[in-house]
Structures are given as C-alpha cells and as structure tokens.
C-alpha cells in the first residue's frame, strides 16, 4: 500500500514538474495568443502520456498544487507513501473551503495523523467536521446561502422511467431517510413480494401523491450533538448527526424546536464521569432505553472502518454474555454482517473502544422510559 501511494506521488509530482517547466518555457513565447495556446495544451500532453482525460489531469494538478503550496506536512506524507492520492484530493478540497491561513496551518498539523489510521469515508467526515468547527461562523454563512438553493427536479428517461431529485437540508433528508427505511423494512402484507427498494419507492410516491400511506408526522428518531456553548448561543456552530454523515447550523434545529411540530427530550450527562450509562443491567438483553442511548452514543457500527448507521445495527456484547455484563461499556452497535462475523470467530480485530457520551439533544417521536424531557411541556394530545 505504501509503495502504491509512493507511485501515485511520483506520478503526480512528475505531472507538476512537467507543468512547471512548460509554464516557464512558454513565459517568453510571443505573441500572447500563441503563449496561451501552448499552455492550454499542457494538460492534453500529460493526458496523452498517462491515458487520462484533460479534466482528470487538471483535477490532479489542481489538488496536488493546493496541497504542495499550503500543506507541506500532507505533501511530505504523500511522498512517503503514508497517505494515497484519494486522501490528498479530499484534503485539497477542504483547503479550498477554508478562508483563513491559520485554519489551513492547523489542518496541516492535525490531518496526517488522522488520515493514516482511518478509512477514506472516516477522513471525509472528519474533514467536514473540521471546517464546521474551525470556521464555524463562515460555515454557517455558507450553509445559509446554500439552503436558498433547495429545489426538486424531475427528469424523464428511457423505458417509461425517470428520476426525482431533491436538494434539501441534511436534517430534513435524515428524517425522510429514517422514515423510508422503516417503511421499507416492515411490509404490511406478509405475502408482499416487493424488495425493500421497491417498497420504499412506492411509499415515497404515496406520500407525494396523497395516497393512503401519507401522514403528517415523520415517525423517526433523529439524534444530534450540540456543544454547550453553541447550544447556549455563545458561539456559532453546528448540530452534528451521531453517525457523522451530516451536520446543519444549530439555528436550523432551533427552528424545528420552535415550530412545535416535534417533541424533544434532553439527555444530561454525569458531571464527573461524563457518562449517563454507567448503571449495570441484569440479564442478556439491554432495555430499549439503553439501546437507544447506545445508538446515539456511537452513531455507527463499531467494527473499524464500518459506517453503517447504528440504528440499522444489532446491540452486541464486546465480551460475550454472561462473562461480559450488560452494561454500556460492554455494549455497542455492530451491523448484522460484522455481528455474524464476530459470532463465527471471523472478526478477529478489536472493535472500537466505547467513547464517552457527549451532551446531546435528541428529537424523538416515542417515549423512552426514564429519560428526562425538556422543551415542550406537553405531548399536545399525541400518543408517545
């Protein structure tokens, strides 16, 4: 893997060197039109030598130059084969988002250590959170501007089919995704021969066309984490999903709370241990309240590199029961695939250690037992 990354670094470095030499050679070419034409052919020449399109060459050159100029630690790690070009490209895209030089310098100091030991998907989630936290004020402005571009488009295709595309805020998409997943997994008719994807598609059509399946409320649990200073309004910041796939400005979540259309409860952490799940439960199966809190705590499957959302996972004992207790520090979500691998002794690497539970705000539509509610003072006539 390191040799392959080194080969990528050598190839991209050679492209940059060739481009730089050609730019220097053509600097004295006259007239200006001739100079512009020769320079426009640089990517074409590289593409002919490497079998890449001009667009692919331009993308590689742009990403490599950005990292070489602004992130020397990342560039050195690339040359040493510690990270591959896919990670370099993601880091370059993040540098382009950042507006302050000190933010870019901070990214260069921190990102290599994370990128070396994590998958590409985990790195992209980390980079997204980095931008939102380091330049939260600017990130909120960008999010507010981009929210104005929300839209729905329909394109008709061949064979009497087409596509429906919706560009929406992430927290609204998360609620829709959760409801579709629930509807697709639970067919009303046991003889229903449709696949999960087909049931989800039919359910969406029913909602959009006013069919019997359409209801006014989204039946889903959506959890977000918000730091105390952001929640208090002291600084700008984001509400992040527990699985790390999306984040929205905290003010957007406040709008949902103020609308009165949802019911919210608050989980309060222990002031000493920062953990509200330290109570031990007897028996093999954890209660529903603990299951919900564990999924909110971990966010994704705890097999290294797996990004399956926790709500689609089983709750697994890290140390098998009864030797291992049914407690929060011995439980965590594992997707069905990795759970089966672990049960058959195939999953030989260790799962991630449990992380402390952050203070989180959770949007719920059913009533977990023994969790303190805050915000709305009544259920407004709805059944929990």
C-alpha positions in Angstrom: 0.0 0.0 0.0 2.8 2.4 0.8 4.6 1.6 -2.5 1.4 2.2 -4.4 0.9 5.6 -2.7 4.6 6.4 -3.4 3.9 5.6 -7.1 0.9 7.9 -7.1 3.1 10.7 -5.5 5.8 10.1 -8.1 3.3 10.3 -11.0 1.5 13.4 -9.7 4.9 15.1 -8.8 6.1 14.4 -12.4 2.9 16.0 -13.8 3.5 19.1 -11.7 7.2 19.3 -12.7 6.3 19.0 -16.3 3.6 21.6 -16.0 6.0 24.0 -14.2 8.7 23.5 -16.8 6.2 24.2 -19.6 4.9 27.3 -17.9 8.5 28.6 -17.5 9.4 27.7 -21.1 6.3 29.5 -22.6 6.7 32.6 -20.4 8.7 34.3 -23.2 6.6 33.0 -26.1 5.1 35.7 -28.3 2.5 36.7 -29.3 0.3 36.3 -26.2 -2.2 34.2 -28.2 0.5 31.7 -29.1 1.6 31.5 -25.4 -2.0 30.9 -24.3 -2.5 28.1 -26.9 0.7 26.3 -25.9 -0.2 26.5 -22.2 -3.6 25.2 -22.8 -2.1 22.1 -24.4 -0.1 21.1 -21.3 -2.9 19.0 -19.8 -3.5 17.4 -23.2 0.1 16.4 -23.4 0.1 14.9 -19.9 -3.2 13.1 -20.7 -1.8 11.5 -23.9 1.2 10.2 -21.8 -0.9 8.8 -19.0 -4.1 7.8 -20.6 -6.1 10.3 -18.7 -8.6 12.9 -19.9 -7.7 16.6 -19.8 -10.3 17.0 -17.0 -8.7 14.3 -14.9 -5.3 15.7 -15.4 -6.5 19.2 -14.4 -8.1 17.8 -11.3 -4.9 16.0 -10.2 -2.8 19.1 -10.9 -5.1 21.4 -9.0 -5.4 19.1 -5.9 -1.6 18.4 -5.9 -0.6 22.1 -6.3 -3.0 23.1 -3.5 -1.5 20.6 -1.1 2.1 21.3 -2.1 1.7 25.0 -1.6 -0.5 25.1 1.5 0.0 21.8 3.4 3.7 20.7 3.4 3.2 18.0 6.0 0.5 16.4 3.9 2.7 16.6 0.8 5.6 15.0 2.6 3.3 12.2 3.9 2.1 11.6 0.4 5.6 11.4 -0.9 6.5 8.9 1.9 3.5 6.7 1.0 1.7 7.3 4.2 -1.5 8.5 2.5 -2.7 7.9 -1.0 -3.9 10.4 -3.6 -7.6 9.9 -2.8 -6.9 11.3 0.7 -4.8 14.1 -0.7 -7.6 15.1 -3.0 -10.1 15.2 -0.1 -7.7 17.3 1.9 -7.1 19.7 -1.0 -10.9 20.2 -1.4 -11.1 21.1 2.3 -8.2 23.6 2.0 -10.2 25.3 -0.8 -13.1 25.6 1.6 -11.1 27.2 4.4 -10.7 31.0 4.3 -8.2 31.7 7.0 -4.5 30.9 6.8 -4.3 29.8 10.4 -7.1 27.3 9.8 -5.1 25.8 6.9 -2.0 25.6 9.0 -3.9 23.9 11.8 -5.4 21.4 9.3 -1.9 20.6 8.1 -0.7 19.9 11.6 -3.6 17.6 12.5 -4.9 15.8 9.4 -2.0 13.5 8.6 -2.2 11.7 12.0 -5.9 11.0 11.4 -5.7 10.2 7.7 -3.0 7.5 8.2 -5.1 5.4 10.5 -8.7 5.9 9.2 -10.6 5.0 6.0 -11.4 7.5 3.3 -15.1 7.8 4.5 -14.0 8.5 8.0 -11.5 11.1 6.8 -14.1 12.9 4.8 -16.4 13.0 7.8 -13.5 14.3 9.9 -12.7 17.0 7.3 -16.3 18.1 7.2 -16.4 18.5 10.9 -13.1 20.3 10.9 -14.4 23.0 8.6 -17.6 23.4 10.6 -15.7 23.7 13.9 -12.7 25.8 13.0 -14.5 28.3 10.8 -18.0 27.8 12.2 -19.0 31.4 11.6 -18.2 31.2 7.9 -19.5 27.7 7.6 -22.9 28.8 8.9 -23.0 31.6 6.4 -22.2 29.2 3.6 -24.9 26.8 4.8 -27.5 29.5 5.0 -26.6 30.7 1.5 -26.7 27.1 0.1 -30.1 26.5 1.8 -31.6 29.0 -0.5 -30.8 26.7 -3.4 -33.1 23.9 -2.2 -35.1 22.5 -5.0 -36.8 19.5 -6.5 -36.3 18.4 -10.1 -37.8 15.7 -12.3 -36.2 14.1 -15.3 -37.9 11.7 -17.6 -35.8 8.9 -19.0 -36.0 5.8 -21.2 -38.3 2.8 -20.8 -41.0 4.9 -19.2 -38.9 5.7 -16.1 -37.3 8.8 -14.7 -35.6 10.3 -11.7 -36.8 12.5 -8.8 -34.0 14.7 -7.4 -34.4 16.7 -4.2 -31.7 19.1 -2.9 -32.7 19.6 0.8 -31.2 20.4 4.2 -29.5 17.4 5.7 -31.6 17.2 8.8 -34.8 17.0 6.7 -33.2 14.4 4.5 -32.2 12.4 7.5 -35.8 12.3 8.8 -37.0 11.2 5.3 -34.3 8.6 5.1 -35.3 7.2 8.5 -38.9 7.0 7.7 -38.3 5.4 4.3 -36.1 2.8 5.9 -38.7 2.0 8.5 -41.4 1.7 5.8 -39.3 -0.5 3.6 -38.3 -3.0 6.3 -41.8 -3.6 7.6 -44.3 -4.7 4.9 -47.9 -4.6 5.9 -48.7 -7.8 4.0 -46.6 -10.8 4.8 -47.1 -12.0 1.2 -45.7 -8.8 -0.2 -43.1 -9.8 -2.8 -41.6 -6.4 -3.3 -38.0 -5.7 -2.5 -37.0 -3.2 0.2 -36.1 -0.6 -2.5 -39.4 -1.2 -4.3 -41.4 -0.7 -1.1 -39.5 2.5 -0.3 -40.1 3.8 -3.8 -43.8 3.0 -3.6 -44.0 4.6 -0.2 -42.5 7.8 -1.5 -44.9 8.0 -4.3 -47.8 7.5 -1.9 -46.5 10.4 0.3 -46.1 12.7 -2.7 -49.4 12.0 -4.4 -51.6 12.0 -1.3 -52.0 8.2 -1.1 -53.2 6.4 1.9 -49.7 5.9 3.2 -49.1 9.7 3.6 -49.2 11.0 7.1 -48.5 14.4 8.6 -45.7 13.3 11.0 -42.3 11.8 10.4 -42.1 8.7 12.6 -38.4 8.5 13.3 -35.7 9.1 16.0 -33.2 11.7 14.9 -30.3 12.5 17.2 -27.8 15.4 17.0 -25.0 16.5 19.2 -24.5 20.2 20.1 -21.8 21.5 22.3 -22.8 23.6 25.3 -21.5 26.9 24.1 -23.2 26.5 20.7 -26.5 25.4 22.4 -26.4 28.5 24.6 -25.9 30.7 21.6 -22.5 32.0 22.8 -20.8 31.0 19.5 -21.8 29.9 16.0 -21.8 26.2 15.5 -23.4 23.1 14.1 -25.6 20.3 15.2 -24.0 17.1 14.1 -25.6 13.7 13.4 -24.3 10.9 15.7 -23.1 8.9 12.7 -21.1 11.9 11.4 -22.7 11.8 8.0 -24.2 15.3 8.1 -24.4 18.5 10.1 -26.5 21.6 10.0 -26.3 25.0 11.7 -27.6 24.8 15.2 -30.1 27.5 14.4 -31.9 25.3 11.9 -32.5 22.8 14.7 -33.8 25.6 16.9 -36.3 26.4 14.2 -37.6 22.9 14.3 -37.9 23.0 18.1 -39.7 26.4 18.0 -42.2 25.2 15.4 -43.9 22.9 17.9 -44.3 20.1 15.4 -41.9 17.8 17.2 -41.3 16.6 20.8 -37.8 16.8 22.2 -36.1 15.4 25.3 -32.7 16.0 26.7 -30.1 13.5 27.9 -28.0 15.0 30.7 -24.5 13.6 31.4 -22.9 12.9 34.8 -20.8 16.0 35.8 -18.0 13.7 37.0 -17.8 10.8 34.7 -19.4 12.4 31.6 -21.4 9.2 31.3 -25.1 8.5 31.9 -25.0 4.9 31.0 -22.9 3.5 33.9 -25.7 1.6 35.6 -25.5 -2.2 35.2 -28.5 -4.1 33.9 -29.0 -7.8 34.8 -29.8 -10.3 32.1 -28.6 -10.6 28.5 -30.7 -8.1 26.6 -30.4 -4.5 27.3 -33.6 -2.4 27.8 -34.9 -0.2 25.0 -33.8 3.0 26.7 -30.2 1.8 26.9 -30.4 0.6 23.2 -31.5 4.0 22.1 -28.8 5.8 24.1 -26.1 3.4 22.8 -27.0 4.1 19.2 -27.0 7.8 19.9 -23.6 7.5 21.6 -21.7 5.5 18.9 -23.5 6.6 15.8 -22.2 3.8 13.5 -21.2 0.2 13.6 -18.2 -0.3 15.9 -16.2 -2.5 13.5 -13.2 -0.4 12.4 -14.0 1.4 9.2 -17.6 0.4 9.0 -20.0 3.4 8.6 -23.4 1.6 8.8 -25.7 3.8 10.9 -26.2 2.5 14.4 -30.0 2.4 14.1 -29.5 -0.4 11.5 -27.2 -2.4 13.8 -27.5 -5.1 16.5 -26.5 -4.3 20.0 -23.6 -6.6 20.7 -21.7 -7.6 23.9 -18.0 -6.9 23.3 -17.2 -9.6 25.9 -19.8 -12.3 25.4 -22.5 -12.7 28.0 -22.7 -14.0 30.7 -18.9 -13.4 31.2 -19.4 -9.9 29.9 -22.0 -7.8 31.7 -24.9 -6.0 30.1 -23.5 -2.5 30.7 -22.9 0.5 28.5 -19.1 0.0 28.5 -19.5 -3.6 27.3 -22.2 -2.9 24.6 -22.1 -1.3 21.2 -23.7 -1.5 17.8 -22.5 -3.9 15.2 -24.1 -4.2 11.8 -25.6 -7.6 11.0 -22.7 -8.6 8.7 -19.9 -7.8 11.3 -22.1 -9.3 14.1 -22.3 -12.6 12.2 -18.5 -12.5 11.5 -17.8 -11.9 15.2 -20.2 -14.7 16.2 -18.4 -17.2 13.9 -14.9 -16.1 15.1 -14.0 -14.4 11.8 -14.0 -10.8 13.1 -10.5 -11.0 14.7 -9.7 -7.3 15.0 -10.9 -5.5 18.1 -14.0 -3.2 17.9 -13.6 0.5 18.7 -13.5 1.2 22.4 -16.7 2.8 23.8 -16.5 6.6 23.7 -17.8 8.9 26.4 -21.3 10.1 25.7 -21.3 13.8 24.7 -24.2 16.1 25.8 -26.7 15.6 23.0 -30.1 16.9 22.0 -32.3 14.2 20.6 -35.5 14.5 18.6 -37.9 11.7 19.4 -41.4 10.6 18.4 -41.9 7.9 21.0 -41.3 7.9 24.8 -38.2 6.1 26.0 -38.7 5.2 29.7 -36.8 7.1 32.4 -35.4 9.9 30.3 -35.9 13.5 31.4 -37.8 15.7 28.9 -37.1 19.3 28.3 -38.6 21.9 26.0 -42.2 21.1 25.2 -44.3 20.9 28.4 -46.9 18.5 27.0 -47.4 15.9 24.2 -50.0 18.2 22.5 -52.6 15.3 22.5 -50.3 12.9 20.6 -49.6 9.4 21.8 -45.9 8.9 22.6 
